[in-house]
């Protein structure tokens, strides 16, 4: 239900912006360049702000293999594209394909049926669906008609996790409504992750090589994928580099 709020499907994106994360280990704020598509392919370059302009993290997925190259600590993580494997490294329990769907304001877990309720604080219809042990809630703002439906919030709950997503700054690009800001919080995880885009291109041409990388010669390679193990604890957070809008 409510697989997409766009009039035409979005199959890929190219984005430029910032990711701002507050965690128990400190603050991480980096410039981000991202490629992603519906096939679960992903490229995520995290770059420190000027004057350093240094790539501290390069994440890729070719649809079947997930790689995170932590250049700050010379660690190279390799695993499947399952949400639990991604969570072990990045702390976000979403697969690349699920993250892509959420970034474009789409429900990654559509199922038939569901129940409707009303959230008076949001002014939204709340659509709740259950598929096995997974429950999805969507807060849908639709007072301007079907062509302008959009998600205000989304939440997916499983026995081991709860991921909550909030949107702001919806904008029409090429006639399709997409969010320019997304905030993710998770049960049992301190802090949040905010994706804010300054530029967004829909359905760009993508070269397959963009989703591949090889380990640096001197990097320590770590395999992830056992979903019963806790998240990887990096040695230290990426140091915060003050920016113009920090007021520091």
C-alpha positions as CSV (number, residue, x, y, z in Angstrom):
1,X,0.0,0.0,0.0
2,X,1.2,3.5,-0.9
3,X,4.3,2.2,-2.6
4,X,5.2,5.6,-4.0
5,X,3.9,9.2,-3.7
6,X,5.4,10.2,-7.0
7,X,3.4,10.3,-10.2
8,X,6.2,8.5,-12.1
9,X,8.5,5.9,-10.5
10,X,12.0,7.1,-9.6
11,X,14.6,4.5,-10.4
12,X,17.8,6.3,-9.4
13,X,19.2,9.5,-7.9
14,X,22.4,11.6,-7.7
15,X,22.6,13.8,-4.6
16,X,24.9,16.3,-3.0
17,X,24.4,17.5,0.5
18,X,25.3,16.9,4.1
19,X,24.9,14.2,6.7
20,X,24.8,15.4,10.3
21,X,24.9,12.8,13.0
22,X,24.8,13.1,16.8
23,X,25.9,10.0,18.7
24,X,27.2,9.0,22.1
25,X,30.6,9.1,20.5
26,X,30.4,12.7,19.3
27,X,29.2,14.7,16.3
28,X,29.8,13.7,12.7
29,X,29.2,16.3,10.0
30,X,30.4,15.7,6.5
31,X,29.6,16.7,3.0
32,X,28.1,13.8,1.0
33,X,28.0,12.8,-2.6
34,X,25.6,9.9,-3.3
35,X,24.5,7.7,-6.2
36,X,21.7,5.2,-5.5
37,X,19.1,3.2,-7.4
38,X,16.2,0.8,-7.0
39,X,18.4,-2.2,-7.6
40,X,20.2,-1.7,-4.3
41,X,23.3,-0.1,-5.9
42,X,24.8,2.7,-3.8
43,X,27.9,4.9,-3.7
44,X,28.3,7.2,-0.7
45,X,31.3,9.5,-0.5
46,X,31.7,11.3,2.9
47,X,34.0,14.2,2.6
48,X,35.2,16.6,5.4
49,X,34.3,20.3,4.8
50,X,36.9,22.8,3.4
51,X,39.7,23.3,3.7
52,X,40.4,19.6,4.2
53,X,38.1,18.2,1.6
54,X,39.2,14.7,2.5
55,X,37.2,11.5,1.8
56,X,36.9,9.8,5.2
57,X,34.4,7.1,4.3
58,X,33.5,5.5,0.9
59,X,30.5,3.1,0.9
60,X,29.5,1.1,-2.1
61,X,27.0,-1.6,-3.0
62,X,26.8,-3.3,-6.3
63,X,23.4,-4.8,-5.4
64,X,24.9,-8.0,-3.8
65,X,28.0,-6.9,-1.9
66,X,28.3,-4.1,0.6
67,X,31.7,-2.4,1.2
68,X,32.7,0.4,3.6
69,X,36.2,1.8,3.3
70,X,36.9,3.7,6.5
71,X,39.9,5.7,5.4
72,X,40.3,7.5,8.7
73,X,41.1,4.2,10.4
74,X,42.3,2.2,7.5
75,X,39.5,-0.4,7.8
76,X,37.8,-2.1,4.9
77,X,34.5,-3.8,5.7
78,X,32.9,-6.3,3.3
79,X,29.6,-8.1,3.6
80,X,26.2,-8.8,2.1
81,X,23.6,-6.0,1.4
82,X,21.4,-7.2,4.3
83,X,20.2,-4.5,6.7
84,X,21.8,-6.2,9.7
85,X,25.2,-6.2,7.9
86,X,24.9,-2.5,7.1
87,X,24.0,-1.8,10.7
88,X,27.1,-3.5,12.0
89,X,29.2,-1.0,10.2
90,X,27.2,2.2,9.7
91,X,24.7,1.8,12.6
92,X,21.6,2.2,10.3
93,X,19.6,-1.0,10.1
94,X,18.5,-0.6,6.4
95,X,19.6,-2.3,3.3
96,X,20.8,-0.1,0.4
97,X,17.6,-0.7,-1.5
98,X,15.5,0.2,1.6
99,X,17.5,3.3,2.1
100,X,17.0,4.4,-1.5
101,X,13.2,4.0,-1.3
102,X,13.1,6.0,1.9
103,X,15.3,8.8,0.4
104,X,12.8,9.3,-2.3
105,X,9.9,9.3,0.1
106,X,8.7,5.8,-0.8
107,X,7.6,2.8,1.3
108,X,10.2,0.1,0.9
109,X,7.9,-2.6,2.4
110,X,4.6,-2.4,0.4
111,X,1.9,-5.0,1.2
112,X,-1.7,-5.3,0.4
113,X,-4.4,-4.3,2.9
114,X,-3.7,-2.5,6.2
115,X,-5.6,-0.4,8.6
116,X,-6.3,3.4,8.7
117,X,-6.3,5.7,11.6
118,X,-6.0,9.5,12.1
119,X,-3.2,11.4,13.8
120,X,-4.6,14.8,14.7
121,X,-1.2,16.2,15.8
122,X,0.2,15.5,12.3
123,X,-3.0,16.0,10.4
124,X,-2.2,12.7,8.7
125,X,-3.8,9.4,7.8
126,X,-1.8,6.6,9.4
127,X,-1.5,3.5,7.4
128,X,-0.5,0.4,9.4
129,X,0.4,-2.9,7.7
130,X,1.8,-6.1,9.1
131,X,3.8,-8.8,7.1
132,X,4.9,-11.6,9.3
133,X,6.9,-10.1,12.2
134,X,7.4,-6.7,10.5
135,X,5.0,-3.8,11.1
136,X,5.1,-0.7,9.0
137,X,3.4,2.6,9.9
138,X,3.1,5.4,7.4
139,X,1.9,9.0,8.2
140,X,0.5,10.3,4.9
141,X,-0.4,13.9,4.3
142,X,-3.0,14.0,1.6
143,X,-5.2,17.0,2.1
144,X,-4.0,18.6,-1.2
145,X,-5.2,15.6,-3.3
146,X,-3.7,12.4,-4.6
147,X,-1.2,14.1,-6.9
148,X,0.4,15.8,-3.8
149,X,0.4,12.8,-1.4
150,X,3.5,12.7,0.7
151,X,5.0,10.9,3.6
152,X,5.5,12.9,6.8
153,X,6.8,10.0,8.8
154,X,7.5,6.2,8.4
155,X,8.3,3.6,11.0
156,X,9.2,-0.1,10.6
157,X,9.3,-2.4,13.6
158,X,10.7,-5.9,13.8
159,X,11.4,-8.1,16.9
160,X,15.0,-6.7,16.9
161,X,14.7,-3.1,15.8
162,X,12.6,-0.1,15.2
163,X,13.6,2.5,12.6
164,X,11.7,5.9,12.5
165,X,12.0,8.3,9.6
166,X,10.8,11.9,9.4
167,X,10.7,14.2,6.4
168,X,10.9,17.9,5.7
169,X,11.3,20.1,2.7
170,X,9.5,18.3,-0.1
171,X,10.2,19.7,-3.5
172,X,9.0,19.0,-7.1
173,X,11.9,17.9,-9.3
174,X,11.0,17.0,-12.9
175,X,7.4,16.9,-11.9
176,X,8.0,14.5,-9.1
177,X,7.7,15.3,-5.4
178,X,10.7,14.2,-3.3
179,X,12.0,15.1,0.2
180,X,15.1,17.2,0.6
181,X,15.6,16.3,4.2
182,X,15.3,13.0,6.1
183,X,15.9,12.3,9.7
184,X,16.4,8.7,11.0
185,X,16.2,7.6,14.6
186,X,16.3,4.0,15.9
187,X,15.3,2.2,19.1
188,X,18.2,1.5,21.3
189,X,20.5,3.8,19.3
190,X,21.5,7.2,20.8
191,X,21.4,10.2,18.5
192,X,20.1,10.5,15.0
193,X,21.2,10.8,11.4
194,X,20.0,13.7,9.2
195,X,20.4,13.6,5.4
196,X,19.9,17.1,3.8
197,X,20.3,17.6,0.1
198,X,21.3,20.9,-1.6
199,X,21.1,19.3,-5.1
200,X,19.2,16.3,-6.3
201,X,19.0,14.7,-9.7
202,X,16.5,12.0,-10.6
203,X,17.2,9.0,-12.9
204,X,20.8,10.1,-13.9
205,X,23.0,7.9,-16.1
206,X,25.2,5.7,-13.9
207,X,28.3,3.8,-14.8
208,X,28.5,0.3,-13.2
209,X,32.2,1.0,-12.1
210,X,30.9,3.7,-9.8
211,X,29.6,1.0,-7.4
212,X,32.8,-1.0,-7.3
213,X,36.0,-0.5,-5.1
214,X,39.0,-2.5,-4.2
215,X,40.8,-2.6,-0.8
216,X,43.8,-0.4,-0.3
217,X,47.0,-2.4,-0.1
218,X,47.6,-1.7,3.6
219,X,44.0,-1.8,4.8
220,X,42.7,-4.2,7.5
221,X,39.9,-6.2,5.9
222,X,37.0,-7.2,8.1
223,X,34.1,-9.5,7.1
224,X,30.6,-8.6,8.4
225,X,27.3,-10.5,7.9
226,X,26.7,-12.5,11.0
227,X,23.5,-10.8,12.1
228,X,23.9,-12.2,15.7
229,X,26.9,-10.1,16.4
230,X,26.8,-6.5,17.8
231,X,27.7,-3.5,15.6
232,X,31.4,-2.8,14.9
233,X,32.8,-0.2,17.3
234,X,35.2,2.1,15.4
235,X,38.2,3.3,17.3
236,X,37.0,6.9,17.5
237,X,34.5,9.1,15.7
238,X,35.5,11.2,12.7
239,X,36.7,14.5,14.2
240,X,34.3,17.3,13.8
241,X,35.5,20.1,11.5
242,X,33.7,23.4,12.2
243,X,31.8,24.9,9.3
244,X,30.5,28.4,8.6
245,X,27.0,27.6,9.9
246,X,28.2,26.1,13.2
247,X,28.6,29.4,14.8
248,X,32.1,28.4,16.0
